[in-house]
Structures are given as structure tokens and as C-alpha cells.
Amino acid sequence: MLWQQPWVWIAGGILLGALEMIAPGFVLFGFAMGAVLVGALIWLGLLGGSLPVMLLVCALAALATWLVARKLSGVRAGQTKLWDRDINEN
């Protein structure tokens, strides 16, 4: 099947990465990195031909990429910081 070809995953990752440049927000970047990772794992022979496993690896890699990017970017400008304690409390 077509999803078993590594170039399909890598091309999809590159396309999602290009779309991330148009609409930034780290969402498509995570999916792009997940797709490229799945393509690389297929190319290396470490990932089989099961589509559900490939989608799971892609989703987990996208989540990990999003969490790392969110941690590195910090609080965005204009985002409200929530305080859990008052400075006047003793």
C-alpha cells in the first residue's frame, strides 16, 4: 500500500512543515515531525506495515514535539499568567 512507502510520510511531513510556516502555532510542526519520524523508521526497517501502529507513532511523536516546543517557547506575549497564591498572604 501507499502508506508503507517512506517517501510518502516524509513528503507529507515536509508539506505540513511548509503549512506551519503559513499558520504558526506548533500544531502542524508536531505532525510534520511525527510524519518525518515515521518515514525515517520505515526507511530504516524499524517500523512495519501496520497503518494503526504508524499513526500511533506519528501521534505520539507529534505530542512529544508539541510539548517540547511549548516548553521551549514559554509564555506567549499577551497570555495571562495565572497566580495560585497572593503576595499578601502570610
Secondary structure, DSSP 8 states (H G I E B T S, - for coil): -GGG-HHHHHHHHHHHHHHHHHS-SSHHHHHHHHHHHHHHHHHHT-S-S-HHHHHHHHHHHHHHHHHHHHHHH-S-TT-----SS-TT--
